[in-house]
Amino acid sequence: MTARTKVAPPAVSVQIATRARGVPRGANFRHWALAALGARAEVTVRVVTTPEARLLNRRYRGKDYATNVLSFPYETGRTTCGDIVLCATVVAREAREQRKSPGAHYAHLTVHGILHLRGYDHESPAAARVMERHERRILRGLGYPDPYLPTPARERA
């Protein structure tokens, strides 16, 4: 008889470091992150101000502007570990511009960031197709429309 190793459930910590309006509750971020994670994971989701997002993007990517989501994976073997950082003002602006609900956009970017932690990227067209296929499947399971459809088609969904 062999002993089974007990696998800890995924751990998702949420930090809301902004007073911006329209930021979903921590429970929403946990729900979205868990939908995109594997069995073994330790992840922090942090929602930040524009200055913090700009500082992180400049420091770690060499780009001097705030971006919607940043992912910081940690190497830990078979466990997905890392942080994702979402900029509240950028997410809100993009949701308005793309005529999406803020919740749907936060859900998409949370899933997107988690997939980066899991090793997916969009550096080539083939890799982007694979990543987007996973995003669509996860978001559909969460009850959200395809984030890559043009706005009129998304509104009909």
C-alpha positions in Angstrom: 0.0 0.0 0.0 1.4 3.4 -0.9 0.9 6.6 1.0 -0.9 9.4 -0.8 0.6 12.9 -0.6 -2.1 15.4 0.3 -2.1 18.3 -2.1 -2.9 21.7 -0.6 -5.7 23.6 -2.4 -4.6 26.6 -4.4 -4.0 29.7 -2.3 -5.0 33.1 -3.6 -4.3 36.3 -1.7 -5.9 39.6 -2.8 -4.6 43.1 -2.1 -6.7 46.1 -3.0 -4.2 49.0 -2.8 -6.4 51.7 -4.5 -9.4 53.7 -3.6 -10.6 53.7 -7.3 -14.3 53.1 -7.8 -15.6 50.0 -9.4 -12.9 47.6 -8.2 -14.5 44.2 -7.6 -14.4 42.5 -4.2 -11.6 40.2 -3.2 -13.9 37.2 -3.4 -14.4 37.9 -7.2 -10.7 38.0 -7.8 -10.2 34.7 -5.9 -13.0 33.1 -7.9 -11.5 34.2 -11.3 -8.0 33.2 -10.3 -9.0 29.8 -9.0 -10.8 29.1 -12.3 -7.5 29.6 -14.2 -5.2 27.9 -11.7 -4.1 24.3 -11.5 -4.2 22.2 -8.3 -1.0 23.5 -6.8 -0.7 27.3 -6.6 0.2 30.2 -4.4 -0.8 33.5 -6.0 -1.3 37.1 -5.0 -3.6 39.4 -7.0 -2.9 43.1 -6.3 -5.0 46.0 -7.6 -3.0 49.2 -7.7 -2.9 52.9 -8.5 -1.5 54.3 -11.7 1.8 55.5 -10.1 2.5 52.0 -8.7 1.6 50.3 -12.0 3.9 52.7 -13.9 6.7 52.2 -11.4 6.5 48.4 -11.7 6.2 48.5 -15.5 9.2 50.8 -15.7 11.3 48.8 -13.2 10.6 45.3 -14.6 9.8 45.8 -18.2 11.6 49.1 -19.1 8.3 50.7 -20.2 7.4 54.1 -18.6 3.6 53.9 -18.5 1.0 52.1 -16.4 -0.3 48.9 -18.1 -3.4 46.9 -17.4 -1.9 43.7 -16.0 1.6 42.6 -15.0 2.6 39.0 -14.1 5.5 38.1 -11.9 6.0 34.3 -11.9 8.3 32.6 -9.3 10.2 29.4 -10.1 9.0 26.7 -7.7 8.9 23.5 -9.7 5.4 22.1 -10.1 3.5 24.7 -8.1 2.3 27.8 -9.9 3.5 30.7 -7.8 3.6 34.4 -8.4 1.9 37.8 -8.3 -0.3 39.6 -10.8 -0.8 43.3 -10.6 -3.8 45.1 -12.1 -4.0 48.8 -12.5 -7.5 50.0 -11.6 -7.6 53.2 -13.7 -6.2 51.4 -16.8 -8.7 48.5 -16.5 -11.6 51.0 -16.0 -10.5 53.1 -19.0 -10.1 50.0 -21.2 -13.5 48.6 -20.2 -15.2 51.9 -21.1 -13.3 52.1 -24.5 -14.1 48.5 -25.3 -17.7 48.8 -24.1 -17.3 45.9 -21.6 -18.5 45.8 -18.1 -15.6 46.5 -15.6 -16.3 43.1 -14.0 -15.9 41.2 -17.3 -12.6 43.1 -18.0 -11.2 42.5 -14.6 -12.2 38.8 -14.9 -10.4 38.6 -18.3 -7.3 40.3 -17.1 -7.1 38.2 -14.0 -7.4 35.0 -16.0 -4.8 36.4 -18.5 -2.4 37.2 -15.7 -2.8 33.8 -14.1 -2.1 32.1 -17.5 1.1 34.0 -17.7 2.1 32.7 -14.3 1.4 29.2 -15.6 3.8 29.7 -18.5 1.5 30.8 -21.4 2.4 33.8 -23.5 1.5 35.7 -26.7 4.9 36.3 -28.1 4.1 34.5 -31.4 0.8 34.1 -33.3 0.7 30.4 -32.5 1.3 31.0 -28.7 -1.3 33.8 -28.7 -3.9 31.4 -30.2 -3.2 28.8 -27.6 -3.4 31.3 -24.7 -6.6 33.0 -26.1 -8.2 29.6 -26.5 -7.6 28.9 -22.8 -8.8 32.4 -21.8 -12.1 31.9 -23.8 -12.7 28.5 -22.3 -12.1 29.7 -18.7 -14.2 32.9 -19.1 -17.0 30.9 -20.8 -17.0 28.6 -17.7 -17.3 31.7 -15.5 -20.3 33.0 -17.6 -18.4 35.8 -19.5 -18.5 36.4 -23.2 -15.5 36.0 -25.5 -13.3 39.0 -24.8 -11.8 38.9 -28.3 -15.0 39.3 -30.2 -15.8 42.8 -31.7 -18.0 44.8 -29.4 -21.3 44.4 -31.4 -21.0 40.6 -31.4 -20.1 40.6 -27.7 -23.2 42.6 -26.9 -25.4 40.1 -28.7 -23.9 37.2 -26.6 
